[in-house]
Amino acid sequence: MPPVPNTRNLKELPKFRDGLSYLYVEHAFIEQEAQGIGIYTQEGLTLVPVAALGVLFLGPGTRITHAAIRALAGNGCTVAWIGEGFARFYAQGLGDTRSALRLQRQARAWADPELHLEVVFRLYQKRFKEPLPKNLSLEQVRGLEGVRVRSAYARWSQETGVPWHGRSYDRRNWASSDPVNRALSAGAAYLYGLAHAAIVSSGFSPALGFIHVGWLLSFVYDVADLYKTEVLVPAAFLTVAESDLEVERRIRQKLRERILEERLLERMVGDLLELFSGLGFPEDDKEEDPTFPGGLWDPAGEVEGGVAYGGDDPGESAEEP
């Protein structure tokens, strides 16, 4: 155990929308302490009340004990292993039983052609400052999106003086790309890590995409695209304008600073919740009830869970799954 020069109490945690608290930790040792966990760093010990914690993100240089994981799981806290500043998403562990209502909404919207199209239009609308005309076809919206992206590249090329010859990169020959394309590719990978963390920690699936389909990270690409021209493109051009050396490392640092300043993770979660709201799902009123035990599937519609059916007393409580 490392020496502890002082002890601090973590009284306030940054908040996701909808009351989900999260904490990002790197270069630390994490151990169970009383009814919570203790985070040991060079600065000392920080005590964290896990009852108020929804997601713990473990960055580079972290070690965590079995007892700490058990305490987190017992309090329903999701643990996610990620790269520095959300640059990658590696794995996650789920805590206690949680509601699957958000995932169910996503799956229903994905499987229903009309709702799927509605979510696609919502995703595209979030990229534009002005409302899209109602009578546009999906093909026309894609055309407008292409114009918007090309305009963003041209604008930042003009503002920074960095030459722009179009988006071009080859994964098999990374060095053949020009500095701004390398910065865009490295920055995009960083943004995907953040979007992946936002998706899984707020109860959605990264695989069920709406614009992008067929990949295990399709929804990650959908969500990350919402912020590329606003966050990634200017950061990439500004990085190259400063210097064309080590652009991959420097774009990640620039993105990390901006993501923290603008609290982009919280914004992503808010956009995700808004994306699937108001679609007319029958269980919409259950979202705010943390005691809702879940139901049982039935062809006629979901029936009440937590009840022992077929016994002498139809209202007898059943054991929780």
C-alpha positions as CSV (number, residue, x, y, z in Angstrom):
1,M,0.0,0.0,0.0
2,P,1.5,3.4,-0.9
3,P,2.0,6.0,1.8
4,V,-0.9,8.4,2.4
5,P,0.2,12.0,3.1
6,N,-3.4,13.2,3.4
7,T,-7.0,12.2,3.1
8,R,-9.7,13.9,1.1
9,N,-13.4,13.3,0.9
10,L,-15.0,13.4,-2.5
11,K,-18.3,15.1,-1.8
12,E,-19.4,16.0,-5.2
13,L,-19.1,13.9,-8.4
14,P,-19.6,15.2,-11.9
15,K,-23.1,14.3,-13.1
16,F,-24.4,12.8,-16.3
17,R,-27.9,13.9,-17.3
18,D,-30.6,11.9,-15.7
19,G,-28.8,11.6,-12.4
20,L,-26.0,9.2,-13.4
21,S,-22.8,10.0,-11.6
22,Y,-19.4,9.2,-13.0
23,L,-15.7,9.4,-12.1
24,Y,-12.6,9.1,-14.3
25,V,-9.4,7.8,-12.6
26,E,-5.9,7.3,-14.0
27,H,-2.5,6.4,-12.4
28,A,-4.0,5.3,-9.1
29,F,-4.5,2.3,-6.9
30,I,-8.1,1.6,-5.9
31,E,-9.0,-0.4,-2.8
32,Q,-12.2,-1.0,-0.8
33,E,-12.5,1.4,2.1
34,A,-15.4,0.9,4.6
35,Q,-18.6,1.0,2.5
36,G,-16.9,2.7,-0.5
37,I,-13.6,2.7,-2.2
38,G,-10.4,4.6,-1.7
39,I,-8.4,6.0,-4.6
40,Y,-4.7,6.3,-3.7
41,T,-2.5,8.7,-5.8
42,Q,0.7,10.6,-5.2
43,E,-1.5,13.4,-3.8
44,G,-3.0,11.2,-1.2
45,L,-6.3,9.2,-0.6
46,T,-9.7,10.2,-1.9
47,L,-12.7,8.4,-0.4
48,V,-15.5,7.8,-2.8
49,P,-19.0,6.9,-1.7
50,V,-20.0,4.2,-4.2
51,A,-23.7,4.5,-3.4
52,A,-23.6,7.8,-5.4
53,L,-21.5,6.4,-8.2
54,G,-23.0,5.1,-11.5
55,V,-19.9,4.6,-13.6
56,L,-16.2,4.3,-12.8
57,F,-13.9,4.8,-15.7
58,L,-10.4,3.3,-15.2
59,G,-7.7,5.0,-17.3
60,P,-4.1,4.1,-17.8
61,G,-2.0,3.2,-14.8
62,T,-4.8,2.1,-12.6
63,R,-4.9,-1.0,-10.4
64,I,-8.0,-2.2,-8.6
65,T,-8.5,-5.0,-6.1
66,H,-11.1,-7.7,-6.2
67,A,-12.7,-6.3,-3.0
68,A,-13.1,-2.9,-4.6
69,I,-14.8,-4.4,-7.7
70,R,-17.1,-6.4,-5.5
71,A,-18.1,-3.2,-3.6
72,L,-18.8,-1.4,-6.8
73,A,-20.8,-4.3,-8.3
74,G,-22.8,-4.6,-5.1
75,N,-23.9,-1.0,-5.4
76,G,-24.8,-1.3,-9.1
77,C,-21.8,0.7,-10.4
78,T,-20.6,0.0,-13.9
79,V,-16.8,-0.2,-14.3
80,A,-15.2,0.6,-17.7
81,W,-11.6,0.2,-18.7
82,I,-10.6,2.9,-21.2
83,G,-7.6,4.7,-22.7
84,E,-6.2,8.0,-21.6
85,G,-8.9,10.6,-21.4
86,F,-11.4,8.3,-23.1
87,A,-9.2,7.8,-26.1
88,R,-10.1,4.1,-26.3
89,F,-12.8,1.8,-24.9
90,Y,-11.5,-1.6,-23.9
91,A,-14.0,-3.4,-21.7
92,Q,-16.7,-3.0,-19.1
93,G,-18.1,-4.8,-16.2
94,L,-21.8,-4.4,-15.1
95,G,-22.8,-4.0,-11.6
96,D,-26.1,-5.0,-10.0
97,T,-29.2,-5.7,-12.1
98,R,-30.3,-2.6,-14.0
99,S,-33.2,-1.6,-16.1
100,A,-32.9,-2.5,-19.8
101,L,-35.5,0.1,-20.8
102,R,-33.1,2.3,-22.8
103,L,-31.7,-0.7,-24.7
104,Q,-35.2,-1.9,-25.4
105,R,-36.1,1.5,-26.8
106,Q,-33.1,1.4,-29.1
107,A,-33.8,-2.1,-30.3
108,R,-37.4,-1.4,-31.0
109,A,-36.6,1.8,-32.9
110,W,-33.9,-0.1,-34.8
111,A,-36.2,-2.9,-35.8
112,D,-39.2,-0.8,-36.8
113,P,-38.7,0.8,-40.3
114,E,-40.7,3.9,-39.5
115,L,-39.0,4.5,-36.1
116,H,-35.6,3.7,-37.6
117,L,-36.1,6.4,-40.2
118,E,-37.3,8.8,-37.5
119,V,-34.1,8.3,-35.5
120,V,-32.0,8.7,-38.7
121,F,-33.6,12.1,-39.4
122,R,-33.1,13.0,-35.7
123,L,-29.4,12.1,-36.0
124,Y,-29.0,14.2,-39.1
125,Q,-31.0,17.1,-37.6
126,K,-28.6,17.3,-34.6
127,R,-25.8,18.1,-37.1
128,F,-27.5,21.2,-38.5
129,K,-28.1,24.5,-36.7
130,E,-31.3,25.2,-38.7
131,P,-34.3,22.8,-38.8
132,L,-34.4,20.6,-41.9
133,P,-37.4,20.9,-44.2
134,K,-40.0,18.3,-43.5
135,N,-40.4,17.2,-47.2
136,L,-36.7,16.2,-47.8
137,S,-35.9,12.7,-48.8
138,L,-33.2,10.7,-47.0
139,E,-31.1,11.0,-50.1
140,Q,-31.5,14.8,-50.1
141,V,-30.5,15.0,-46.5
142,R,-27.4,12.9,-47.2
143,G,-26.5,15.4,-49.9
144,L,-26.9,18.4,-47.6
145,E,-24.7,16.6,-45.0
146,G,-22.0,16.1,-47.6
147,V,-22.1,19.8,-48.4
148,R,-21.9,20.7,-44.7
149,V,-18.9,18.5,-44.1
150,R,-17.0,19.8,-47.2
151,S,-17.8,23.4,-46.1
152,A,-16.3,22.7,-42.7
153,Y,-13.1,21.4,-44.1
154,A,-12.8,24.4,-46.5
155,R,-13.6,26.9,-43.8
156,W,-10.9,25.6,-41.4
157,S,-8.4,25.3,-44.2
158,Q,-8.9,29.0,-45.0
159,E,-8.9,30.1,-41.4
160,T,-5.7,28.2,-40.5
161,G,-3.8,28.3,-43.8
162,V,-3.4,24.5,-43.8
163,P,-3.8,23.2,-47.3
164,W,-6.7,20.8,-47.8
165,H,-6.8,18.4,-50.8
166,G,-9.7,16.2,-49.5
167,R,-10.1,13.3,-47.1
168,S,-7.6,10.6,-47.9
169,Y,-5.9,8.0,-45.7
170,D,-4.6,4.4,-46.0
171,R,-4.5,2.3,-42.9
172,R,-1.8,0.1,-44.5
173,N,0.4,3.1,-45.3
174,W,-0.2,5.6,-42.5
175,A,2.8,7.8,-43.3
176,S,1.6,8.4,-46.9
177,S,-1.2,10.7,-45.6
178,D,-0.6,14.4,-45.2
179,P,-0.5,15.8,-41.6
180,V,-4.1,17.1,-41.5
181,N,-5.5,13.7,-42.6
182,R,-3.4,11.9,-40.0
183,A,-4.7,14.3,-37.4
184,L,-8.3,13.8,-38.4
185,S,-7.9,10.0,-38.4
186,A,-6.1,9.9,-35.0
187,G,-8.7,12.4,-33.6
188,A,-11.6,10.4,-34.9
189,A,-10.3,7.3,-33.1
190,Y,-10.2,9.3,-29.9
191,L,-13.8,10.6,-30.4
192,Y,-15.0,7.0,-31.0
193,G,-13.6,6.0,-27.6
194,L,-15.6,8.8,-25.9
195,A,-18.8,8.0,-27.8
196,H,-18.4,4.3,-26.9
197,A,-18.1,5.1,-23.3
198,A,-21.1,7.4,-23.4
199,I,-23.2,4.7,-25.1
200,V,-22.5,1.7,-22.9
201,S,-22.5,3.7,-19.6
202,S,-25.9,5.1,-20.3
203,G,-27.5,1.7,-21.1
204,F,-27.5,1.5,-24.9
205,S,-25.8,-0.9,-27.4
206,P,-22.9,0.2,-29.6
207,A,-23.9,-2.3,-32.2
208,L,-27.4,-1.1,-33.1
209,G,-26.6,1.8,-35.4
210,F,-29.1,3.7,-37.5
211,I,-27.1,5.5,-40.1
212,H,-24.2,3.1,-39.9
213,V,-25.2,-0.6,-39.8
214,G,-23.5,-4.0,-39.9
215,W,-20.6,-3.3,-37.5
216,L,-20.4,-4.0,-33.7
217,L,-19.6,-0.3,-33.3
218,S,-22.2,1.1,-35.8
219,F,-23.9,3.3,-33.2
220,V,-20.5,4.6,-32.0
221,Y,-20.0,6.0,-35.5
222,D,-23.5,7.5,-35.5
223,V,-22.9,9.3,-32.2
224,A,-19.3,10.4,-32.9
225,D,-20.4,11.9,-36.2
226,L,-22.6,14.4,-34.4
227,Y,-19.5,16.2,-33.1
228,K,-16.9,15.8,-35.8
229,T,-17.3,19.1,-37.6
230,E,-17.7,21.0,-34.4
231,V,-15.0,19.5,-32.3
232,L,-12.7,17.3,-34.4
233,V,-12.2,19.3,-37.6
234,P,-11.1,22.6,-36.0
235,A,-8.9,20.7,-33.5
236,A,-7.2,18.9,-36.4
237,F,-6.5,22.0,-38.5
238,L,-5.4,24.0,-35.5
239,T,-3.0,21.2,-34.5
240,V,-1.4,21.1,-37.9
241,A,-1.3,24.9,-38.2
242,E,0.9,25.0,-35.0
243,S,3.3,22.3,-36.3
244,D,3.1,19.3,-38.6
245,L,5.3,17.2,-36.2
246,E,3.8,14.5,-33.9
247,V,0.3,15.4,-35.0
248,E,-1.2,12.2,-33.6
249,R,-0.1,12.8,-30.1
250,R,-0.9,16.5,-30.1
251,I,-4.4,16.1,-31.6
252,R,-5.3,13.7,-28.8
253,Q,-4.0,16.2,-26.2
254,K,-6.0,19.1,-27.8
255,L,-9.2,17.0,-28.0
256,R,-8.8,15.9,-24.4
257,E,-8.6,19.5,-23.2
258,R,-11.6,20.5,-25.2
259,I,-13.7,17.5,-24.2
260,L,-13.0,18.3,-20.5
261,E,-13.7,22.0,-20.9
262,E,-17.0,21.5,-22.7
263,R,-18.0,18.5,-20.7
264,L,-18.7,16.6,-23.9
265,L,-19.3,13.3,-22.2
266,E,-22.4,14.7,-20.4
267,R,-23.6,16.3,-23.6
268,M,-23.3,13.0,-25.5
269,V,-25.5,11.3,-22.8
270,G,-28.0,14.1,-23.0
271,D,-28.2,13.8,-26.8
272,L,-28.6,10.0,-26.5
273,L,-31.5,10.3,-24.1
274,E,-33.2,12.9,-26.3
275,L,-32.7,10.8,-29.4
276,F,-35.0,8.1,-28.2
277,S,-37.5,10.2,-26.3
278,G,-41.1,10.8,-27.5
279,L,-41.2,7.8,-29.8
280,G,-44.4,6.6,-28.2
281,F,-43.1,3.5,-26.4
282,P,-45.5,2.0,-23.9
283,E,-43.0,1.8,-21.1
284,D,-42.0,5.5,-21.2
285,D,-43.6,6.2,-17.8
286,K,-41.4,3.5,-16.1
287,E,-38.1,5.3,-16.8
288,E,-38.2,7.4,-13.7
289,D,-39.1,4.6,-11.4
290,P,-35.9,3.1,-10.0
291,T,-37.9,0.3,-8.1
292,F,-39.5,-1.0,-11.3
293,P,-38.6,-4.8,-11.2
294,G,-39.0,-5.5,-14.9
295,G,-41.7,-7.5,-16.6
296,L,-42.3,-10.8,-18.3
297,W,-42.7,-11.2,-22.0
298,D,-46.2,-12.2,-23.3
299,P,-47.6,-12.1,-26.9
300,A,-50.4,-9.9,-25.7
301,G,-48.0,-7.5,-24.0
302,E,-45.6,-7.3,-21.1
303,V,-47.0,-8.6,-17.8
304,E,-45.9,-7.8,-14.3
305,G,-42.7,-9.3,-13.0
306,G,-41.8,-10.2,-9.4
307,V,-45.0,-12.3,-9.1
308,A,-45.3,-16.1,-8.6
309,Y,-47.8,-17.1,-11.2
310,G,-49.7,-20.4,-10.8
311,G,-49.6,-20.6,-7.0
312,D,-52.4,-20.6,-4.4
313,D,-52.0,-16.9,-4.0
314,P,-51.7,-15.1,-7.4
315,G,-50.2,-12.1,-5.7
316,E,-47.4,-14.0,-4.0
317,S,-44.1,-12.4,-4.6
318,A,-41.5,-14.3,-6.5
319,E,-37.8,-14.3,-6.0
320,E,-35.9,-11.7,-7.9
321,P,-33.9,-13.1,-10.9
